[in-house]
Amino acid sequence: MTKVLIVYTTSNGNTRRMAEAVADGAKSVEGAEVTLKEAHEATLDDVRTCNALIIGSPVRHRSADARIKKFIEDVCEILWLTDEMVGKVGGVFTVGGGYGDCGAGCELAQLGLLGALAASGMILVTLPKTTPGFQVAGMHWGPHGRSGGPGMEPVGINSEIMQAGWHHGANVCRIAAMLKEHDLLARGNIAPSADLIAMFARMSSAEK
């Protein structure tokens, strides 16, 4: 069984719709078990036990939503310390709209998310331009759902955008299924001390 965890947050429902499309794509892969959770619900054990983690966020001032950042700081950072995400498969997607046609800083937001996954030793899956739906949701790091018009008028996300999300979920799951039985990355460096790990855990608990 290939376990895919999709962690997202949403304000207007568009990121939830995209997350559901990504989940449906992952579920299309034989043997997939897909869990969809909002950021505040996702736990250390959820990430520990998954084969693939996909993070989805609304774009906030050219960055990821604060609720997603909290998940990264409270959950992913602890597992980064203990090297428990090394070799898992990761992907990202975003949703947002801004003035003009700049994509609301989606590339910066996606790069920030991918940076956190890369630091954790994950194997990253991007979005090739061959992906169906890329012509409207194409951002080579991961799909982006443009939910606002040029004047920030809300337009929501359409079926082509969700199609790109569907294929992204399927791509991530297929790669995770192929890699889950293989420990391909070199190991040997020493993780931080138990005392340091405990300190980070206490900091995360105190801030909740």
C-alpha positions as CSV (number, residue, x, y, z in Angstrom):
1,M,0.0,0.0,0.0
2,T,1.3,3.5,-0.9
3,K,0.3,6.1,1.7
4,V,-0.2,9.6,0.4
5,L,-0.8,12.5,2.9
6,I,-2.2,15.7,1.5
7,V,-1.9,18.7,3.9
8,Y,-3.6,22.0,3.0
9,T,-5.4,25.0,4.4
10,T,-8.2,27.0,2.8
11,S,-10.0,30.3,3.3
12,N,-12.5,30.5,0.4
13,G,-12.8,26.8,-0.5
14,N,-10.7,26.9,-3.6
15,T,-7.6,25.3,-2.1
16,R,-9.8,22.6,-0.7
17,R,-11.2,21.9,-4.1
18,M,-7.7,21.7,-5.6
19,A,-6.7,19.4,-2.7
20,E,-9.6,17.1,-3.4
21,A,-8.6,16.9,-7.1
22,V,-5.0,16.1,-6.1
23,A,-6.4,13.4,-3.8
24,D,-8.6,11.9,-6.5
25,G,-5.6,11.7,-8.8
26,A,-3.6,9.9,-6.1
27,K,-6.5,7.5,-5.4
28,S,-6.4,6.5,-9.1
29,V,-3.2,4.6,-8.5
30,E,-3.6,1.0,-7.6
31,G,-2.9,0.3,-3.9
32,A,-3.0,3.9,-2.8
33,E,-4.3,5.0,0.6
34,V,-4.9,8.8,0.5
35,T,-5.4,10.9,3.6
36,L,-6.5,14.5,3.2
37,K,-6.0,16.8,6.3
38,E,-6.1,20.5,7.0
39,A,-2.8,21.8,8.4
40,H,-3.9,22.1,12.0
41,E,-5.0,18.5,12.0
42,A,-1.8,16.9,10.6
43,T,0.4,15.2,13.2
44,L,4.0,13.9,13.4
45,D,2.7,10.3,13.1
46,D,0.7,11.2,9.9
47,V,4.0,12.3,8.3
48,R,6.1,9.5,9.8
49,T,3.8,6.9,8.3
50,C,3.3,8.3,4.8
51,N,5.2,7.5,1.7
52,A,4.4,10.8,0.0
53,L,3.6,14.3,1.4
54,I,1.8,16.9,-0.8
55,I,1.4,20.4,0.6
56,G,-1.2,22.8,-0.7
57,S,-1.5,26.4,0.2
58,P,-3.3,29.6,-0.7
59,V,-0.8,32.3,-1.6
60,R,-0.4,35.1,0.9
61,H,1.7,38.1,-0.1
62,R,4.0,36.0,-2.3
63,S,4.3,33.3,0.4
64,A,2.6,30.3,1.8
65,D,-0.3,30.7,4.3
66,A,0.7,31.1,7.9
67,R,-1.2,27.9,8.8
68,I,0.9,25.9,6.4
69,K,4.0,27.5,7.8
70,K,3.0,26.5,11.3
71,F,2.6,22.9,10.1
72,I,6.1,23.0,8.7
73,E,7.5,24.5,11.8
74,D,5.6,22.3,14.3
75,V,5.7,19.0,12.4
76,C,8.2,18.9,9.5
77,E,10.9,20.7,11.4
78,I,10.9,18.0,14.1
79,L,11.1,15.3,11.6
80,W,13.9,17.2,9.7
81,L,15.9,17.0,13.0
82,T,15.4,13.2,13.2
83,D,15.8,12.6,9.5
84,E,12.5,10.7,9.3
85,M,11.4,12.3,6.1
86,V,14.5,11.3,4.1
87,G,13.6,9.4,1.0
88,K,9.9,10.1,1.1
89,V,8.3,11.7,-2.0
90,G,7.1,15.3,-1.9
91,G,5.1,17.7,-4.0
92,V,3.3,21.1,-3.7
93,F,0.5,23.1,-5.2
94,T,-0.9,26.6,-4.6
95,V,-4.1,28.6,-5.3
96,G,-4.4,32.4,-5.4
97,G,-5.1,35.5,-7.4
98,G,-3.5,39.0,-7.6
99,Y,-3.5,42.2,-9.6
100,G,-2.4,41.9,-13.2
101,D,-1.2,38.5,-14.4
102,C,1.7,37.9,-11.9
103,G,0.2,34.7,-10.4
104,A,0.2,36.3,-7.0
105,G,3.7,35.2,-6.2
106,C,2.9,31.5,-6.6
107,E,6.4,30.6,-7.7
108,L,7.9,32.2,-4.6
109,A,5.4,30.4,-2.4
110,Q,6.0,27.1,-4.1
111,L,9.7,27.4,-3.9
112,G,9.4,28.1,-0.2
113,L,7.4,25.0,0.4
114,L,9.7,22.9,-1.8
115,G,12.7,24.2,0.1
116,A,11.3,22.9,3.3
117,L,10.7,19.5,1.7
118,A,14.2,19.5,0.1
119,A,15.8,20.3,3.5
120,S,14.1,17.3,4.9
121,G,15.7,15.0,2.3
122,M,12.6,14.3,0.3
123,I,12.5,13.4,-3.4
124,L,10.6,16.1,-5.1
125,V,8.1,15.7,-7.9
126,T,7.5,18.8,-10.1
127,L,5.0,19.5,-12.9
128,P,6.1,18.8,-16.5
129,K,4.6,21.0,-19.2
130,T,3.3,17.8,-20.8
131,T,0.7,17.6,-17.9
132,P,-2.9,17.9,-19.0
133,G,-4.2,21.3,-17.7
134,F,-0.7,22.8,-17.7
135,Q,-1.8,25.5,-20.1
136,V,-4.0,27.1,-17.4
137,A,-2.4,25.8,-14.2
138,G,1.2,25.5,-15.3
139,M,3.9,26.3,-12.8
140,H,6.8,24.0,-13.3
141,W,7.2,23.4,-9.6
142,G,3.6,22.3,-9.1
143,P,0.1,23.2,-10.2
144,H,-1.2,26.7,-9.4
145,G,-4.9,27.5,-9.5
146,R,-5.5,31.1,-10.5
147,S,-8.6,31.9,-8.5
148,G,-8.8,35.7,-9.2
149,G,-9.0,37.8,-12.3
150,P,-6.7,40.7,-13.3
151,G,-8.5,43.1,-10.9
152,M,-8.6,40.5,-8.0
153,E,-12.2,39.7,-8.8
154,P,-12.9,36.2,-7.5
155,V,-13.5,33.7,-10.3
156,G,-12.7,30.4,-8.5
157,I,-10.8,27.5,-10.1
158,N,-12.1,25.6,-13.1
159,S,-12.0,22.0,-14.3
160,E,-8.8,22.4,-16.3
161,I,-7.0,23.7,-13.2
162,M,-8.3,20.7,-11.2
163,Q,-7.2,18.4,-14.0
164,A,-3.6,19.5,-13.6
165,G,-4.0,18.9,-9.8
166,W,-5.5,15.4,-10.5
167,H,-2.5,14.5,-12.6
168,H,0.0,15.9,-10.1
169,G,-1.5,13.7,-7.4
170,A,-1.3,10.7,-9.6
171,N,2.3,11.5,-10.6
172,V,3.4,11.8,-6.9
173,C,1.6,8.6,-5.9
174,R,3.1,6.6,-8.8
175,I,6.6,7.7,-8.0
176,A,6.1,7.0,-4.3
177,A,4.8,3.5,-5.1
178,M,7.9,2.7,-7.1
179,L,10.3,4.1,-4.5
180,K,8.7,3.0,-1.2
181,E,10.6,-0.4,-1.0
182,H,13.9,1.2,-1.7
183,D,16.3,3.2,0.6
184,L,18.2,4.9,-2.2
185,L,19.8,7.9,-0.4
186,A,23.2,7.8,1.4
187,R,23.2,7.9,5.2
188,G,25.9,8.3,7.8
189,N,25.8,11.8,9.0
190,I,24.9,12.2,12.7
191,A,21.5,13.7,13.5
192,P,21.2,16.4,16.3
193,S,21.4,15.2,19.9
194,A,18.4,13.9,21.7
195,D,18.5,17.0,24.0
196,L,18.3,19.4,21.0
197,I,15.4,17.4,19.5
198,A,13.6,17.6,22.8
199,M,14.2,21.4,23.0
200,F,12.6,21.9,19.6
201,A,9.6,19.7,20.6
202,R,9.1,21.8,23.7
203,M,9.3,25.0,21.7
204,S,6.6,23.8,19.3
205,S,4.4,22.7,22.2
206,A,4.8,26.0,24.1
207,E,3.7,28.0,21.0
208,K,0.5,26.1,20.5
